[in-house]
């Protein structure tokens, strides 16, 4: 089995320097589901995390116009 790169919502917050509410909204808008829940903590696939980062960059760009 290949190694998967997964990130918790807390790690996404730290990586993207955004509050949890912003991350949760982006995940919901993109209809992203956790790839795994481990000990009650949702973890998301690397590709989905990249989509969230892109979404937040796009929104920041729109706000700056």
CHARMM internal coordinates of N, CA and C (Angstrom, degrees):
IC EDIT
DIST 1 N 1 CA 1.4460
DIST 1 CA 1 C 1.5370
ANGL 1 N 1 CA 1 C 109.02
DIST 1 C 2 N 1.3058
ANGL 1 CA 1 C 2 N 116.18
DIHE 1 N 1 CA 1 C 2 N 134.15
DIST 2 N 2 CA 1.4630
ANGL 1 C 2 N 2 CA 121.38
DIHE 1 CA 1 C 2 N 2 CA -179.28
DIST 2 CA 2 C 1.5275
ANGL 2 N 2 CA 2 C 110.54
DIHE 1 C 2 N 2 CA 2 C -74.52
DIST 2 C 3 N 1.3094
ANGL 2 CA 2 C 3 N 115.60
DIHE 2 N 2 CA 2 C 3 N 148.68
DIST 3 N 3 CA 1.4603
ANGL 2 C 3 N 3 CA 121.04
DIHE 2 CA 2 C 3 N 3 CA 177.08
DIST 3 CA 3 C 1.5192
ANGL 3 N 3 CA 3 C 109.34
DIHE 2 C 3 N 3 CA 3 C -70.16
DIST 3 C 4 N 1.3308
ANGL 3 CA 3 C 4 N 115.92
DIHE 3 N 3 CA 3 C 4 N 136.53
DIST 4 N 4 CA 1.4557
ANGL 3 C 4 N 4 CA 121.55
DIHE 3 CA 3 C 4 N 4 CA 177.03
DIST 4 CA 4 C 1.5183
ANGL 4 N 4 CA 4 C 109.31
DIHE 3 C 4 N 4 CA 4 C -106.62
DIST 4 C 5 N 1.3164
ANGL 4 CA 4 C 5 N 116.45
DIHE 4 N 4 CA 4 C 5 N 141.47
DIST 5 N 5 CA 1.4522
ANGL 4 C 5 N 5 CA 121.04
DIHE 4 CA 4 C 5 N 5 CA 174.65
DIST 5 CA 5 C 1.5247
ANGL 5 N 5 CA 5 C 107.23
DIHE 4 C 5 N 5 CA 5 C -98.06
DIST 5 C 6 N 1.3305
ANGL 5 CA 5 C 6 N 116.51
DIHE 5 N 5 CA 5 C 6 N 113.43
DIST 6 N 6 CA 1.4588
ANGL 5 C 6 N 6 CA 122.31
DIHE 5 CA 5 C 6 N 6 CA -179.21
DIST 6 CA 6 C 1.5198
ANGL 6 N 6 CA 6 C 109.11
DIHE 5 C 6 N 6 CA 6 C -122.38
DIST 6 C 7 N 1.3355
ANGL 6 CA 6 C 7 N 115.95
DIHE 6 N 6 CA 6 C 7 N 148.76
DIST 7 N 7 CA 1.4608
ANGL 6 C 7 N 7 CA 120.90
DIHE 6 CA 6 C 7 N 7 CA 178.12
DIST 7 CA 7 C 1.5150
ANGL 7 N 7 CA 7 C 109.82
DIHE 6 C 7 N 7 CA 7 C -131.16
DIST 7 C 8 N 1.3156
ANGL 7 CA 7 C 8 N 115.73
DIHE 7 N 7 CA 7 C 8 N 138.07
DIST 8 N 8 CA 1.4618
ANGL 7 C 8 N 8 CA 120.45
DIHE 7 CA 7 C 8 N 8 CA 174.31
DIST 8 CA 8 C 1.5288
ANGL 8 N 8 CA 8 C 108.49
DIHE 7 C 8 N 8 CA 8 C -76.61
DIST 8 C 9 N 1.3251
ANGL 8 CA 8 C 9 N 116.37
DIHE 8 N 8 CA 8 C 9 N 162.11
DIST 9 N 9 CA 1.4630
ANGL 8 C 9 N 9 CA 120.55
DIHE 8 CA 8 C 9 N 9 CA 178.25
DIST 9 CA 9 C 1.5268
ANGL 9 N 9 CA 9 C 110.25
DIHE 8 C 9 N 9 CA 9 C -59.99
DIST 9 C 10 N 1.3276
ANGL 9 CA 9 C 10 N 117.39
DIHE 9 N 9 CA 9 C 10 N -38.40
DIST 10 N 10 CA 1.4628
ANGL 9 C 10 N 10 CA 120.92
DIHE 9 CA 9 C 10 N 10 CA 178.27
DIST 10 CA 10 C 1.5174
ANGL 10 N 10 CA 10 C 112.21
DIHE 9 C 10 N 10 CA 10 C -62.31
DIST 10 C 11 N 1.3218
ANGL 10 CA 10 C 11 N 116.53
DIHE 10 N 10 CA 10 C 11 N -40.31
DIST 11 N 11 CA 1.4584
ANGL 10 C 11 N 11 CA 119.96
DIHE 10 CA 10 C 11 N 11 CA 178.16
DIST 11 CA 11 C 1.5231
ANGL 11 N 11 CA 11 C 110.89
DIHE 10 C 11 N 11 CA 11 C -68.57
DIST 11 C 12 N 1.3365
ANGL 11 CA 11 C 12 N 116.77
DIHE 11 N 11 CA 11 C 12 N -36.83
DIST 12 N 12 CA 1.4670
ANGL 11 C 12 N 12 CA 120.44
DIHE 11 CA 11 C 12 N 12 CA 176.40
DIST 12 CA 12 C 1.5314
ANGL 12 N 12 CA 12 C 109.25
DIHE 11 C 12 N 12 CA 12 C -61.44
DIST 12 C 13 N 1.3283
ANGL 12 CA 12 C 13 N 116.72
DIHE 12 N 12 CA 12 C 13 N -43.91
DIST 13 N 13 CA 1.4687
ANGL 12 C 13 N 13 CA 120.95
DIHE 12 CA 12 C 13 N 13 CA 178.14
DIST 13 CA 13 C 1.5233
ANGL 13 N 13 CA 13 C 110.70
DIHE 12 C 13 N 13 CA 13 C -57.01
DIST 13 C 14 N 1.3147
ANGL 13 CA 13 C 14 N 116.40
DIHE 13 N 13 CA 13 C 14 N -46.49
DIST 14 N 14 CA 1.4589
ANGL 13 C 14 N 14 CA 120.98
DIHE 13 CA 13 C 14 N 14 CA -178.84
DIST 14 CA 14 C 1.5267
ANGL 14 N 14 CA 14 C 110.73
DIHE 13 C 14 N 14 CA 14 C -66.33
DIST 14 C 15 N 1.3067
ANGL 14 CA 14 C 15 N 117.02
DIHE 14 N 14 CA 14 C 15 N -42.94
DIST 15 N 15 CA 1.4681
ANGL 14 C 15 N 15 CA 120.87
DIHE 14 CA 14 C 15 N 15 CA -178.09
DIST 15 CA 15 C 1.5196
ANGL 15 N 15 CA 15 C 112.22
DIHE 14 C 15 N 15 CA 15 C -65.61
DIST 15 C 16 N 1.3407
ANGL 15 CA 15 C 16 N 116.01
DIHE 15 N 15 CA 15 C 16 N -41.45
DIST 16 N 16 CA 1.4628
ANGL 15 C 16 N 16 CA 120.45
DIHE 15 CA 15 C 16 N 16 CA -175.83
DIST 16 CA 16 C 1.5271
ANGL 16 N 16 CA 16 C 112.82
DIHE 15 C 16 N 16 CA 16 C -95.56
DIST 16 C 17 N 1.3457
ANGL 16 CA 16 C 17 N 116.01
DIHE 16 N 16 CA 16 C 17 N -3.18
DIST 17 N 17 CA 1.4675
ANGL 16 C 17 N 17 CA 121.21
DIHE 16 CA 16 C 17 N 17 CA 180.00
DIST 17 CA 17 C 1.5277
ANGL 17 N 17 CA 17 C 111.86
DIHE 16 C 17 N 17 CA 17 C 54.99
DIST 17 C 18 N 1.3281
ANGL 17 CA 17 C 18 N 115.36
DIHE 17 N 17 CA 17 C 18 N 48.53
DIST 18 N 18 CA 1.4614
ANGL 17 C 18 N 18 CA 122.50
DIHE 17 CA 17 C 18 N 18 CA 179.31
DIST 18 CA 18 C 1.5197
ANGL 18 N 18 CA 18 C 109.06
DIHE 17 C 18 N 18 CA 18 C -130.72
DIST 18 C 19 N 1.3402
ANGL 18 CA 18 C 19 N 117.43
DIHE 18 N 18 CA 18 C 19 N 149.15
DIST 19 N 19 CA 1.4662
ANGL 18 C 19 N 19 CA 119.88
DIHE 18 CA 18 C 19 N 19 CA 177.25
DIST 19 CA 19 C 1.5355
ANGL 19 N 19 CA 19 C 111.52
DIHE 18 C 19 N 19 CA 19 C -69.18
DIST 19 C 20 N 1.3152
ANGL 19 CA 19 C 20 N 114.74
DIHE 19 N 19 CA 19 C 20 N 158.19
DIST 20 N 20 CA 1.4623
ANGL 19 C 20 N 20 CA 121.00
DIHE 19 CA 19 C 20 N 20 CA -177.33
DIST 20 CA 20 C 1.5227
ANGL 20 N 20 CA 20 C 112.19
DIHE 19 C 20 N 20 CA 20 C -56.37
DIST 20 C 21 N 1.3107
ANGL 20 CA 20 C 21 N 118.31
DIHE 20 N 20 CA 20 C 21 N -39.97
DIST 21 N 21 CA 1.4644
ANGL 20 C 21 N 21 CA 120.75
DIHE 20 CA 20 C 21 N 21 CA -179.91
DIST 21 CA 21 C 1.5203
ANGL 21 N 21 CA 21 C 112.52
DIHE 20 C 21 N 21 CA 21 C -59.13
DIST 21 C 22 N 1.3101
ANGL 21 CA 21 C 22 N 116.69
DIHE 21 N 21 CA 21 C 22 N -39.98
DIST 22 N 22 CA 1.4667
ANGL 21 C 22 N 22 CA 121.56
DIHE 21 CA 21 C 22 N 22 CA 179.14
DIST 22 CA 22 C 1.5305
ANGL 22 N 22 CA 22 C 109.63
DIHE 21 C 22 N 22 CA 22 C -65.69
DIST 22 C 23 N 1.3182
ANGL 22 CA 22 C 23 N 116.41
DIHE 22 N 22 CA 22 C 23 N -43.25
DIST 23 N 23 CA 1.4657
ANGL 22 C 23 N 23 CA 120.97
DIHE 22 CA 22 C 23 N 23 CA 179.74
DIST 23 CA 23 C 1.5258
ANGL 23 N 23 CA 23 C 109.89
DIHE 22 C 23 N 23 CA 23 C -65.35
DIST 23 C 24 N 1.3155
ANGL 23 CA 23 C 24 N 117.42
DIHE 23 N 23 CA 23 C 24 N -45.00
DIST 24 N 24 CA 1.4672
ANGL 23 C 24 N 24 CA 120.50
DIHE 23 CA 23 C 24 N 24 CA 179.54
DIST 24 CA 24 C 1.5215
ANGL 24 N 24 CA 24 C 111.54
DIHE 23 C 24 N 24 CA 24 C -61.04
DIST 24 C 25 N 1.3416
ANGL 24 CA 24 C 25 N 117.31
DIHE 24 N 24 CA 24 C 25 N -41.28
DIST 25 N 25 CA 1.4710
ANGL 24 C 25 N 25 CA 119.94
DIHE 24 CA 24 C 25 N 25 CA 178.44
DIST 25 CA 25 C 1.5168
ANGL 25 N 25 CA 25 C 111.02
DIHE 24 C 25 N 25 CA 25 C -63.00
DIST 25 C 26 N 1.3189
ANGL 25 CA 25 C 26 N 116.78
DIHE 25 N 25 CA 25 C 26 N -43.86
DIST 26 N 26 CA 1.4671
ANGL 25 C 26 N 26 CA 120.37
DIHE 25 CA 25 C 26 N 26 CA 179.77
DIST 26 CA 26 C 1.5291
ANGL 26 N 26 CA 26 C 110.68
DIHE 25 C 26 N 26 CA 26 C -63.41
DIST 26 C 27 N 1.3306
ANGL 26 CA 26 C 27 N 117.06
DIHE 26 N 26 CA 26 C 27 N -42.65
DIST 27 N 27 CA 1.4735
ANGL 26 C 27 N 27 CA 120.16
DIHE 26 CA 26 C 27 N 27 CA 177.63
DIST 27 CA 27 C 1.5281
ANGL 27 N 27 CA 27 C 110.48
DIHE 26 C 27 N 27 CA 27 C -60.81
DIST 27 C 28 N 1.3266
ANGL 27 CA 27 C 28 N 116.85
DIHE 27 N 27 CA 27 C 28 N -42.02
DIST 28 N 28 CA 1.4702
ANGL 27 C 28 N 28 CA 121.06
DIHE 27 CA 27 C 28 N 28 CA -179.72
DIST 28 CA 28 C 1.5244
ANGL 28 N 28 CA 28 C 110.91
DIHE 27 C 28 N 28 CA 28 C -67.38
DIST 28 C 29 N 1.3381
ANGL 28 CA 28 C 29 N 116.96
DIHE 28 N 28 CA 28 C 29 N -44.24
DIST 29 N 29 CA 1.4646
ANGL 28 C 29 N 29 CA 120.87
DIHE 28 CA 28 C 29 N 29 CA 179.96
DIST 29 CA 29 C 1.5211
ANGL 29 N 29 CA 29 C 111.35
DIHE 28 C 29 N 29 CA 29 C -60.66
DIST 29 C 30 N 1.3109
ANGL 29 CA 29 C 30 N 116.46
DIHE 29 N 29 CA 29 C 30 N -36.27
DIST 30 N 30 CA 1.4648
ANGL 29 C 30 N 30 CA 121.65
DIHE 29 CA 29 C 30 N 30 CA 179.57
DIST 30 CA 30 C 1.5260
ANGL 30 N 30 CA 30 C 112.55
DIHE 29 C 30 N 30 CA 30 C -87.10
DIST 30 C 31 N 1.3314
ANGL 30 CA 30 C 31 N 115.91
DIHE 30 N 30 CA 30 C 31 N -1.93
DIST 31 N 31 CA 1.4799
ANGL 30 C 31 N 31 CA 122.57
DIHE 30 CA 30 C 31 N 31 CA -179.37
DIST 31 CA 31 C 1.5225
ANGL 31 N 31 CA 31 C 111.76
DIHE 30 C 31 N 31 CA 31 C 56.12
DIST 31 C 32 N 1.3317
ANGL 31 CA 31 C 32 N 115.10
DIHE 31 N 31 CA 31 C 32 N 43.17
DIST 32 N 32 CA 1.4637
ANGL 31 C 32 N 32 CA 121.43
DIHE 31 CA 31 C 32 N 32 CA 179.88
DIST 32 CA 32 C 1.5222
ANGL 32 N 32 CA 32 C 109.36
DIHE 31 C 32 N 32 CA 32 C -86.65
DIST 32 C 33 N 1.3005
ANGL 32 CA 32 C 33 N 115.85
DIHE 32 N 32 CA 32 C 33 N 132.07
DIST 33 N 33 CA 1.4634
ANGL 32 C 33 N 33 CA 123.54
DIHE 32 CA 32 C 33 N 33 CA 175.91
DIST 33 CA 33 C 1.5247
ANGL 33 N 33 CA 33 C 108.22
DIHE 32 C 33 N 33 CA 33 C -107.81
DIST 33 C 34 N 1.3193
ANGL 33 CA 33 C 34 N 117.48
DIHE 33 N 33 CA 33 C 34 N 149.50
DIST 34 N 34 CA 1.4675
ANGL 33 C 34 N 34 CA 119.25
DIHE 33 CA 33 C 34 N 34 CA 177.37
DIST 34 CA 34 C 1.5289
ANGL 34 N 34 CA 34 C 111.44
DIHE 33 C 34 N 34 CA 34 C -59.98
DIST 34 C 35 N 1.3203
ANGL 34 CA 34 C 35 N 115.63
DIHE 34 N 34 CA 34 C 35 N 143.19
DIST 35 N 35 CA 1.4635
ANGL 34 C 35 N 35 CA 120.83
DIHE 34 CA 34 C 35 N 35 CA 174.16
DIST 35 CA 35 C 1.5196
ANGL 35 N 35 CA 35 C 109.81
DIHE 34 C 35 N 35 CA 35 C -76.62
DIST 35 C 36 N 1.3601
ANGL 35 CA 35 C 36 N 115.24
DIHE 35 N 35 CA 35 C 36 N -27.30
DIST 36 N 36 CA 1.4548
ANGL 35 C 36 N 36 CA 121.12
DIHE 35 CA 35 C 36 N 36 CA -179.16
DIST 36 CA 36 C 1.5247
ANGL 36 N 36 CA 36 C 108.71
DIHE 35 C 36 N 36 CA 36 C -160.91
DIST 36 C 37 N 1.3135
ANGL 36 CA 36 C 37 N 115.30
DIHE 36 N 36 CA 36 C 37 N 148.36
DIST 37 N 37 CA 1.4629
ANGL 36 C 37 N 37 CA 120.72
DIHE 36 CA 36 C 37 N 37 CA 170.75
DIST 37 CA 37 C 1.5229
ANGL 37 N 37 CA 37 C 105.94
DIHE 36 C 37 N 37 CA 37 C -118.52
DIST 37 C 38 N 1.3232
ANGL 37 CA 37 C 38 N 115.88
DIHE 37 N 37 CA 37 C 38 N 120.33
DIST 38 N 38 CA 1.4508
ANGL 37 C 38 N 38 CA 121.68
DIHE 37 CA 37 C 38 N 38 CA -177.20
DIST 38 CA 38 C 1.5209
ANGL 38 N 38 CA 38 C 108.48
DIHE 37 C 38 N 38 CA 38 C -120.43
DIST 38 C 39 N 1.3114
ANGL 38 CA 38 C 39 N 116.12
DIHE 38 N 38 CA 38 C 39 N 120.44
DIST 39 N 39 CA 1.4689
ANGL 38 C 39 N 39 CA 121.21
DIHE 38 CA 38 C 39 N 39 CA -177.87
DIST 39 CA 39 C 1.5203
ANGL 39 N 39 CA 39 C 112.42
DIHE 38 C 39 N 39 CA 39 C 52.31
DIST 39 C 40 N 1.3218
ANGL 39 CA 39 C 40 N 115.17
DIHE 39 N 39 CA 39 C 40 N 38.89
DIST 40 N 40 CA 1.4596
ANGL 39 C 40 N 40 CA 121.02
DIHE 39 CA 39 C 40 N 40 CA 176.99
DIST 40 CA 40 C 1.5175
ANGL 40 N 40 CA 40 C 114.80
DIHE 39 C 40 N 40 CA 40 C 80.68
DIST 40 C 41 N 1.3234
ANGL 40 CA 40 C 41 N 117.30
DIHE 40 N 40 CA 40 C 41 N 4.05
DIST 41 N 41 CA 1.4665
ANGL 40 C 41 N 41 CA 121.60
DIHE 40 CA 40 C 41 N 41 CA -179.32
DIST 41 CA 41 C 1.5261
ANGL 41 N 41 CA 41 C 108.98
DIHE 40 C 41 N 41 CA 41 C -109.30
DIST 41 C 42 N 1.3394
ANGL 41 CA 41 C 42 N 115.44
DIHE 41 N 41 CA 41 C 42 N 121.52
DIST 42 N 42 CA 1.4625
ANGL 41 C 42 N 42 CA 120.50
DIHE 41 CA 41 C 42 N 42 CA 179.42
DIST 42 CA 42 C 1.5268
ANGL 42 N 42 CA 42 C 109.85
DIHE 41 C 42 N 42 CA 42 C -72.54
DIST 42 C 43 N 1.3148
ANGL 42 CA 42 C 43 N 115.44
DIHE 42 N 42 CA 42 C 43 N 138.03
DIST 43 N 43 CA 1.4585
ANGL 42 C 43 N 43 CA 122.76
DIHE 42 CA 42 C 43 N 43 CA 176.66
DIST 43 CA 43 C 1.5299
ANGL 43 N 43 CA 43 C 108.05
DIHE 42 C 43 N 43 CA 43 C -125.16
DIST 43 C 44 N 1.3252
ANGL 43 CA 43 C 44 N 115.47
DIHE 43 N 43 CA 43 C 44 N 139.76
DIST 44 N 44 CA 1.4540
ANGL 43 C 44 N 44 CA 121.21
DIHE 43 CA 43 C 44 N 44 CA -173.45
DIST 44 CA 44 C 1.5225
ANGL 44 N 44 CA 44 C 110.72
DIHE 43 C 44 N 44 CA 44 C -116.32
DIST 44 C 45 N 1.3384
ANGL 44 CA 44 C 45 N 115.49
DIHE 44 N 44 CA 44 C 45 N 147.62
DIST 45 N 45 CA 1.4593
ANGL 44 C 45 N 45 CA 122.18
DIHE 44 CA 44 C 45 N 45 CA -178.54
DIST 45 CA 45 C 1.5234
ANGL 45 N 45 CA 45 C 110.72
DIHE 44 C 45 N 45 CA 45 C -67.78
DIST 45 C 46 N 1.3095
ANGL 45 CA 45 C 46 N 114.95
DIHE 45 N 45 CA 45 C 46 N 148.15
DIST 46 N 46 CA 1.4629
ANGL 45 C 46 N 46 CA 121.70
DIHE 45 CA 45 C 46 N 46 CA -178.79
DIST 46 CA 46 C 1.5293
ANGL 46 N 46 CA 46 C 111.73
DIHE 45 C 46 N 46 CA 46 C -53.82
DIST 46 C 47 N 1.3135
ANGL 46 CA 46 C 47 N 118.14
DIHE 46 N 46 CA 46 C 47 N -42.99
DIST 47 N 47 CA 1.4655
ANGL 46 C 47 N 47 CA 121.20
DIHE 46 CA 46 C 47 N 47 CA -179.46
DIST 47 CA 47 C 1.5258
ANGL 47 N 47 CA 47 C 111.02
DIHE 46 C 47 N 47 CA 47 C -62.05
DIST 47 C 48 N 1.3289
ANGL 47 CA 47 C 48 N 117.21
DIHE 47 N 47 CA 47 C 48 N -38.02
DIST 48 N 48 CA 1.4588
ANGL 47 C 48 N 48 CA 120.59
DIHE 47 CA 47 C 48 N 48 CA 178.48
DIST 48 CA 48 C 1.5193
ANGL 48 N 48 CA 48 C 111.42
DIHE 47 C 48 N 48 CA 48 C -70.01
DIST 48 C 49 N 1.3211
ANGL 48 CA 48 C 49 N 116.81
DIHE 48 N 48 CA 48 C 49 N -36.10
DIST 49 N 49 CA 1.4648
ANGL 48 C 49 N 49 CA 120.81
DIHE 48 CA 48 C 49 N 49 CA 176.93
DIST 49 CA 49 C 1.5313
ANGL 49 N 49 CA 49 C 109.62
DIHE 48 C 49 N 49 CA 49 C -64.24
DIST 49 C 50 N 1.3076
ANGL 49 CA 49 C 50 N 116.79
DIHE 49 N 49 CA 49 C 50 N -39.21
DIST 50 N 50 CA 1.4650
ANGL 49 C 50 N 50 CA 120.77
DIHE 49 CA 49 C 50 N 50 CA 177.09
DIST 50 CA 50 C 1.5250
ANGL 50 N 50 CA 50 C 110.62
DIHE 49 C 50 N 50 CA 50 C -64.08
DIST 50 C 51 N 1.3264
ANGL 50 CA 50 C 51 N 116.92
DIHE 50 N 50 CA 50 C 51 N -38.42
DIST 51 N 51 CA 1.4737
ANGL 50 C 51 N 51 CA 120.63
DIHE 50 CA 50 C 51 N 51 CA 177.21
DIST 51 CA 51 C 1.5256
ANGL 51 N 51 CA 51 C 110.51
DIHE 50 C 51 N 51 CA 51 C -64.06
DIST 51 C 52 N 1.3189
ANGL 51 CA 51 C 52 N 117.23
DIHE 51 N 51 CA 51 C 52 N -40.59
DIST 52 N 52 CA 1.4688
ANGL 51 C 52 N 52 CA 121.37
DIHE 51 CA 51 C 52 N 52 CA 178.12
DIST 52 CA 52 C 1.5275
ANGL 52 N 52 CA 52 C 109.46
DIHE 51 C 52 N 52 CA 52 C -62.81
DIST 52 C 53 N 1.3204
ANGL 52 CA 52 C 53 N 117.55
DIHE 52 N 52 CA 52 C 53 N -46.31
DIST 53 N 53 CA 1.4654
ANGL 52 C 53 N 53 CA 121.28
DIHE 52 CA 52 C 53 N 53 CA -179.98
DIST 53 CA 53 C 1.5250
ANGL 53 N 53 CA 53 C 110.47
DIHE 52 C 53 N 53 CA 53 C -60.01
DIST 53 C 54 N 1.3146
ANGL 53 CA 53 C 54 N 116.69
DIHE 53 N 53 CA 53 C 54 N -42.70
DIST 54 N 54 CA 1.4627
ANGL 53 C 54 N 54 CA 120.89
DIHE 53 CA 53 C 54 N 54 CA 178.96
DIST 54 CA 54 C 1.5265
ANGL 54 N 54 CA 54 C 110.83
DIHE 53 C 54 N 54 CA 54 C -63.99
DIST 54 C 55 N 1.3176
ANGL 54 CA 54 C 55 N 116.48
DIHE 54 N 54 CA 54 C 55 N -42.39
DIST 55 N 55 CA 1.4665
ANGL 54 C 55 N 55 CA 121.42
DIHE 54 CA 54 C 55 N 55 CA 178.73
DIST 55 CA 55 C 1.5332
ANGL 55 N 55 CA 55 C 110.47
DIHE 54 C 55 N 55 CA 55 C -60.22
DIST 55 C 56 N 1.3124
ANGL 55 CA 55 C 56 N 116.91
DIHE 55 N 55 CA 55 C 56 N -43.75
DIST 56 N 56 CA 1.4573
ANGL 55 C 56 N 56 CA 120.70
DIHE 55 CA 55 C 56 N 56 CA -179.65
DIST 56 CA 56 C 1.5384
ANGL 56 N 56 CA 56 C 111.35
DIHE 55 C 56 N 56 CA 56 C -68.06
DIST 56 C 57 N 1.3233
ANGL 56 CA 56 C 57 N 117.13
DIHE 56 N 56 CA 56 C 57 N -36.91
DIST 57 N 57 CA 1.4698
ANGL 56 C 57 N 57 CA 120.20
DIHE 56 CA 56 C 57 N 57 CA 176.11
DIST 57 CA 57 C 1.5258
ANGL 57 N 57 CA 57 C 109.87
DIHE 56 C 57 N 57 CA 57 C -64.06
DIST 57 C 58 N 1.3306
ANGL 57 CA 57 C 58 N 116.44
DIHE 57 N 57 CA 57 C 58 N -42.95
DIST 58 N 58 CA 1.4708
ANGL 57 C 58 N 58 CA 120.81
DIHE 57 CA 57 C 58 N 58 CA 179.28
DIST 58 CA 58 C 1.5280
ANGL 58 N 58 CA 58 C 110.68
DIHE 57 C 58 N 58 CA 58 C -61.42
DIST 58 C 59 N 1.3175
ANGL 58 CA 58 C 59 N 116.66
DIHE 58 N 58 CA 58 C 59 N -44.25
DIST 59 N 59 CA 1.4702
ANGL 58 C 59 N 59 CA 120.63
DIHE 58 CA 58 C 59 N 59 CA 179.87
DIST 59 CA 59 C 1.5220
ANGL 59 N 59 CA 59 C 110.74
DIHE 58 C 59 N 59 CA 59 C -65.16
DIST 59 C 60 N 1.3251
ANGL 59 CA 59 C 60 N 117.54
DIHE 59 N 59 CA 59 C 60 N -38.94
DIST 60 N 60 CA 1.4635
ANGL 59 C 60 N 60 CA 120.81
DIHE 59 CA 59 C 60 N 60 CA 178.35
DIST 60 CA 60 C 1.5267
ANGL 60 N 60 CA 60 C 109.96
DIHE 59 C 60 N 60 CA 60 C -64.70
DIST 60 C 61 N 1.3143
ANGL 60 CA 60 C 61 N 116.61
DIHE 60 N 60 CA 60 C 61 N -38.26
DIST 61 N 61 CA 1.4629
ANGL 60 C 61 N 61 CA 121.11
DIHE 60 CA 60 C 61 N 61 CA 177.93
DIST 61 CA 61 C 1.5141
ANGL 61 N 61 CA 61 C 112.05
DIHE 60 C 61 N 61 CA 61 C -66.19
DIST 61 C 62 N 1.3332
ANGL 61 CA 61 C 62 N 116.62
DIHE 61 N 61 CA 61 C 62 N -38.72
DIST 62 N 62 CA 1.4523
ANGL 61 C 62 N 62 CA 121.00
DIHE 61 CA 61 C 62 N 62 CA 177.91
DIST 62 CA 62 C 1.5266
ANGL 62 N 62 CA 62 C 111.19
DIHE 61 C 62 N 62 CA 62 C -66.50
DIST 62 C 63 N 1.3144
ANGL 62 CA 62 C 63 N 116.49
DIHE 62 N 62 CA 62 C 63 N -38.17
DIST 63 N 63 CA 1.4638
ANGL 62 C 63 N 63 CA 120.88
DIHE 62 CA 62 C 63 N 63 CA -179.15
DIST 63 CA 63 C 1.5282
ANGL 63 N 63 CA 63 C 111.25
DIHE 62 C 63 N 63 CA 63 C -68.56
DIST 63 C 64 N 1.3222
ANGL 63 CA 63 C 64 N 115.82
DIHE 63 N 63 CA 63 C 64 N -27.64
DIST 64 N 64 CA 1.4534
ANGL 63 C 64 N 64 CA 120.34
DIHE 63 CA 63 C 64 N 64 CA -178.68
DIST 64 CA 64 C 1.5283
ANGL 64 N 64 CA 64 C 114.15
DIHE 63 C 64 N 64 CA 64 C -83.03
DIST 64 C 65 N 1.3040
ANGL 64 CA 64 C 65 N 116.86
DIHE 64 N 64 CA 64 C 65 N -4.12
DIST 65 N 65 CA 1.4821
ANGL 64 C 65 N 65 CA 120.16
DIHE 64 CA 64 C 65 N 65 CA -178.26
DIST 65 CA 65 C 1.4919
ANGL 65 N 65 CA 65 C 112.05
DIHE 64 C 65 N 65 CA 65 C -86.65
END
COOR INIT
IC SEED 1 N 1 CA 1 C
IC BUILD
